[in-house]
Amino acid sequence: MENRILELFKESNQGQFRLFNDLDGVYVNWNKGYVEAIIAKDPEIIQATGYDVTKDSPHVFEDKLLQYYINKGENPKKVKHHAKARFWRVIQGDFDWWVNLEWMPDGKELFKYGLNLKNTGKIKELNILSSPSSDPVCEPGKRAWLDKQGITQYLDNIIIFKDKYKYCKGPQDILVDDTPKKTDEWKNLSGGSPVFHTSTENSIKQIEAIIGGSNATSQNDTSSI
């Protein structure tokens, strides 16, 4: 039944799809930037927690920090607070850190694919939808990153907001995100079309299954991106 509703929508609303792309883990290599920051600014905690910077993700580091403070005999009511504070302090207030993050290895390919969808009328909007951290430099840093990469001019909306699902109006709205919680909310709370991102190749396949798109690159001059 759900697939039939989507088919009916596609038949009567060609070109009305909106694409919302996450930043961190989709366009931006947040994990690499964080690991480099923790090595440079807090190397002692790496040894203390047994965090393997060569293979462990920052999410693993969060878990190891929590266990580290538990093992130290911290007040159970303060363990999570201490672990979270230690995790974020290496980039807290560092505007330049956000601005200088690298692209994901296949991030530019996904951007150009989305731009081509817009140029060919298969979507009506190409948007950024990214969650902020509590750090006040996070949002301006993310916007400055987009400016630095020269892609702001190609975007319809840049939305930095935690509850992403609130921007979804239905199955015509597609969210590409690497966080399962966000894609689940997009579908279950707002009836949108989620794309769980593991790679650009995989995400393009999922998007094409939704809108019948093409993976041709953009005809616009984006050679400088």
PyMOL commands that set and color helices and strands:
alter all, ss='L'
color gray80, all
select helices_A, chain A and resi 2-12+30-41+43-49+58-71+79-88+95-99+107-119+138-149+152-154+164-167+180-188+200-211
alter helices_A, ss='H'
color red, helices_A
select strands_A, chain A and resi 18-21+125-130+157-160+173-177+193-196
alter strands_A, ss='S'
color yellow, strands_A
deselect
rebuild
show_as cartoon
